[in-house]
Amino acid sequence: MNILLLMMGGSGTRLGSDIPKQYLEVDQKPVFYYIAQEYARMNEISAISIVSHPLWVEYTEQAISDLCFSGTIRVVSGGDTRSASVRNGLAAIQDVASEQDVVLIHDATHPYVDRDGVRKIIEAVKLYGGATLGEYQYDTCYRMGEDGFLEKVFPRQLFVAGASPEAFRFRDISDIYFRANDEELARMTSAGAIALSYHIPMKVIPINVLNLKITYAEDMKLFKLLAHDYFFKSDDVKENENEEPIA
């Protein structure tokens, strides 16, 4: 079984909005709905655990009430830190998850679903134990000093930017989070970084879509422009694009 853990507990202060970014609406639907809906349409996904900002749990439950999904779906309140929120999300589905199930951790600030990439990640986890979508770097990569000046050039082929989702075997990732105390959770960063520190191999799968992350107001403007024409096209549009051209 493959399980989606949709992380959306942040406050979005850098966006400059009173509403957390993942709850801002595009055509009467919040950003996270588009992500959850796309995963729900994938036959590979059997369960969804949505980790909500504590003040937005009821809103989240109402927003997904019309989601067509035959599997298990639960909404849980996030914790005080990112890692505490991940633990809450894992706890919410531990009764339906087995040790070898694949858990996909997707940050709702990444408003896309790379279906082909997700399928490849699932297979990579079965082979290696961990995997992540990654954006390859095609521009020159530098290290910059604290004074704001460039210090060194790095081989760009060795660098990738993180993308969503990251994925792991349920047993491996849940053991880490369930055993950690609150102080340890507060020090933890991304699940991928934690996995590396626990020697879980992370296979990189190249992302096939624009690796947009909604952080600032301009990012949200871009998502609104591309939401229906690029990131979340209708099935009819996708089918037409896949048709062979007429000779």
Secondary structure as GFF3:
##gff-version 3
##sequence-region A 1 247
A	DSSP	beta_strand	2	8	.	.	.	ID=ss1
A	DSSP	three_ten_helix	13	15	.	.	.	ID=ss2
A	DSSP	three_ten_helix	21	23	.	.	.	ID=ss3
A	DSSP	beta_strand	25	26	.	.	.	ID=ss4
A	DSSP	beta_strand	29	30	.	.	.	ID=ss5
A	DSSP	alpha_helix	31	40	.	.	.	ID=ss6
A	DSSP	beta_strand	45	52	.	.	.	ID=ss7
A	DSSP	three_ten_helix	54	56	.	.	.	ID=ss8
A	DSSP	alpha_helix	57	63	.	.	.	ID=ss9
A	DSSP	beta_strand	72	77	.	.	.	ID=ss10
A	DSSP	alpha_helix	82	92	.	.	.	ID=ss11
A	DSSP	beta_strand	102	107	.	.	.	ID=ss12
A	DSSP	alpha_helix	115	128	.	.	.	ID=ss13
A	DSSP	beta_strand	130	136	.	.	.	ID=ss14
A	DSSP	beta_strand	141	144	.	.	.	ID=ss15
A	DSSP	beta_strand	150	154	.	.	.	ID=ss16
A	DSSP	three_ten_helix	156	158	.	.	.	ID=ss17
A	DSSP	beta_strand	160	169	.	.	.	ID=ss18
A	DSSP	alpha_helix	170	179	.	.	.	ID=ss19
A	DSSP	alpha_helix	182	187	.	.	.	ID=ss20
A	DSSP	alpha_helix	191	197	.	.	.	ID=ss21
A	DSSP	beta_strand	203	206	.	.	.	ID=ss22
A	DSSP	alpha_helix	217	226	.	.	.	ID=ss23
A	DSSP	pi_helix	227	231	.	.	.	ID=ss24
A	DSSP	alpha_helix	235	242	.	.	.	ID=ss25
###
